[in-house]
Amino acid sequence: MSGDGRHRVFRFGVFEASEITGELRKNGTRIKLHSQPFQVLVLLLERPREVVTREEMRRRLWGEDTFVDFDHGLNTAINKIRDALNDSASQPRYVETVSGKGYRFIAPVAEGSANVEVNEALTSAEDVPAPTPSTVLAAPHELPEASRGLIRSLLLLMQGMYLAFYVGALSNMPEIHEIFSDEIFFDAKLLPPAALAVLVTTAAVLIPVRLYLLAAIAFDHRQLPAKFGKLFPVLLVLDLLWALSPFLLVHHVSTGLALGMSAALLYVPFAQRSLILMYARGR
């Protein structure tokens, strides 16, 4: 590609990377990206759809006589690029990992200079990945940095907590049946058996799911983020339903305490999703 090496501007989708300022912008808004990850991104943007080997990156950006941990530095830079682009290693829209070789920028790229407009037709809606809509859910680049050990420990504790809910409920069915039969909570004859059926069915389904997640986290399974992404929509609904489980303890705790515990449990599924995103970022 042509252009002044110090004044090039790369445009892809809603993003723009300017070498003259060393900035990455999304729809005109600057996105935080440190110097080294930005240089790695530019190296990939120079050769879109081509594999840039790890060795080439080492020579170009780290130098022949580097004594730093190059592998760790490059992995960290790629992860920060993906965070900035809201991309993922398992389902890449921009940066693809080519196993055993290096990385490839897979989206169309238009290159120009800082004072020349790039033809907008090159970034048509058919060729460019759709921009990620704003949602109430956290994006990877919005999440804090944390040690991998801490993230895995919290995820393991969450799975253990949910397992305790399911097993505890199933082992205490007579008392739960009494609660469901209480006219304070249910005044229709069909509700107690229906509520019990939902409890037993969801617990029976979720126990193996939690055991799978426990094993995947414990053994640091590479595909966990992708697998969890597929499970999340259904798991979210069921987890929000089980956020009401403290009310199964109304014979032992006050209704107000049960309500407060349920309110806290409503947050846990979203915290779990955030931890999975942080887990994926560390891959």
N, C-alpha and C positions, 0 to 999 in steps of 0.2 A: 504493500500500500504506500501511496505517496503522502507527502506532507512533511512539514517541519517537525522533527522529533521532539522539540520542546513546546510546540504549540498545537499539538493534535488534540482533537476532541472526538471521543468515541460515543456514539449514541446507539442504544439498544433498548427497545421497548420504551418504558417510561424513565429510563435511566440515562445519565450523561456523565462521562468521565473525562475530565479536562486535565491534561498534563501540565499546562501552564500554571494552574492553581493547585494541582495535586488533590482535587476534590471530586467526590462522587455525589451526584445529585439525583433525586427522584422527584419528577414533576417540579423541578426548580428548587426543591428543599434539600439542603445539604445533609448527607448521611455520614455519620462518624466512621471513618476508616483510616487507620494509621498508615504511615508511609510505606512500610514493607508490604503489607497486604495490597495496598494500592498499586505498587510496582508489579506485583505478581499478576494482578488483574489486568494491567496494561499489557503485560507480556502475552497473556491469553487473548486479549482483544486484538492484538496485532495480527493474529493468525486464527480467525474464527473458523470453526469446524475442523481444525487441524490439531493433532496431538502434540502438545508441548511436553517433552520429557522432563522428568525430575532432574536429570543430569544437566540438561540445558538450563533449567532454572537456576541450578546451583552455580553454574559458570557465569551466567548473566547477572545474577542478583547477589550472590554470596561471594563469588570470587574463587579462584583456583586454590588459594591458600587459606581458606576459611577454617577456623578451628572450633566454631560453634556447633551445636547439635543441629545440623542442617535439617534432618528429617522432622524433628520436633518443630523447628521454626517454620518449615514449609507447611506442615499439617495445620499448625496454628493459623498461618496466613490464609490458607484455603477455607478453614472453618469461619474465620472472620469475614471473608468475602461472601460466603454463603449466608451468614447472618445478615449482612448488609443488604443482600439481594433478596432476602426472605426465601432462600433456595434450600434444597435438602440433598444429601448425598444419595438417599434411596430413590427419590423421584426428582432428578435434576431437571430444571428448566433453563439453567444458564451454564453452570460448571459441572461437567461430567468427569468422574474418575475413570480412567482407563487402567484397569488392574495391571500392575506390574510394569507400567510404562510411565504414565504421567496424568495430565489433565487436558480437557478439551472444552472450549467455549462453544456451546451448541446453538445459541440463539443468533439470528442475523445481526450484523454489526455494520453501522454506517460511520465512516471516518471523514472528518473535515478538519478545518483549522479554526482557531478561536474566533476569527472574524469572517468566516464563511458559513452560510447556512447549508445544512445537509438536506438533500432531497427527502422530504417526508414520505414519499412513496415507498422508500426502501423499508420502512417500518410499518407496513400495512397490518391490519388486524389479523389477517390470515397467517402471517409469518411469525408474528411476535407473540410470545406468551401473554395471556391476559393479565393485566395488573391485579394484584391481590386486593380485594375490597377491604375497606376498613371494618373491623369487627371489634366486639368487646373482648374477644379472646386475645391473649398476648401473642405477639410475633416473636420469633427466636431472637432477633436483635434487641428486643426490649427487655430481655431477661438478664439477670445479674450473672456474673461469673461465680462458679462454685467448684469445689474439688469433686472429682468423679466419685471418690469414696463416699462423700457426704450425700451426693445425689442418689447413689445406689442404696445407701442405708435408709434414707427417707422413703424411697420407693418400696423397699422390702418391708418396712414398718407399716406402710399403708396396706399392702397386700395382707399382712398378718392381721391387721385390725379388721379388715373386711371379712377374712376367714373366721375370726372370732365371733363376729356378728352372726354369720350364717350358721355356724355350728352351735353357738349358744341358743339361737332361736329354735333350731330343730330339736335340741335336747330339752327344751322347756315348753313343749307343745301344750300340755294341759293348762298351764297358767296363761299362755297366750290365747288359748281358746276361751278361757274365762274372761280375759280382757276384751276380746272381740265380741263376746256375748253380752257385755255390759251395756245397758241401754244408754249410759252416758255417752258412749262413743257410737253405738250402732242401734238404731231403732227399727231397722227393717230385718225381717227374718232371713232373707237371702244373703245379707252382707257378711255375717260371720263365716259361713263356709266358703264364700267367694274370696274373702280376705285371707283365709287360711290357705286356700288353693294357690293364690298368688304368692304368698310367702314361701310355701314349700317348693313351688315350681321355680321361682327365681333363685332361691338358695341352692337348689339342686343343679341349676344351670351355671351359677356363678362360682361354685366351689372349684370345679375343674378349670375354669377360666383363671381364677386367682392362683391356683397351683401352677398353671402354665406360666403366668407372669412372674411368679416367685422363682421358678426354675430359670426363665430367660434372663432375669436380672442377676441371679446368683452366678450364672455361667457367662454373663456378659455377652449375650447373644447379639450378633451384629444386626440382625433383621428385626430386632424388637421395636424400634421406632416405626418402621413401616407396618408391622403387624398391629401395633397398638393403634396406629392411625385408622386402620380398617375397623377395629373393634370399638373405637371411641364413641361414635354416634349412638350405638346400642347400649354400650356400657354406661354412658352418661345418663341415659334415661333410667336405667336400673339403679345406678348409684344414687341418683336424686330420690328415687323411691325409697331406697334403704336408708336415706338420711332421716326418715321418720322412725327408724328402729328404736331410738331412746324411749318412745312412747310405749314400747313393749315392757318397759321397766316401771310403769306408773304405780305398781304395787310397792315399789321400793324407793322411788324418788318422786319429788313433787312434779306436778304438771309444768310448772314454770321452769324447773331445771331441765326437764325433758325437751321443752321448747327451745331453750338456749343451746342444748347439745345438738339438736337437729339443725338449728341455724348455722352452727359451726360446721357440721357435716355437709351442708349444702356447698361449702367452698372446696371441700376435699377433692372432688372429681376434676375441678379446674386446676387445683394445685398439682394433681397427679399429671395432668396433661403438660403443664409447664415444666415439671421435672423430666418428663420424657423428652421434651424438646431440648432441654439442657443436656440430657444424656446423649442425644443424637449429635449435638454440637461437639461433644468430646470425642466422637469416633475418629 
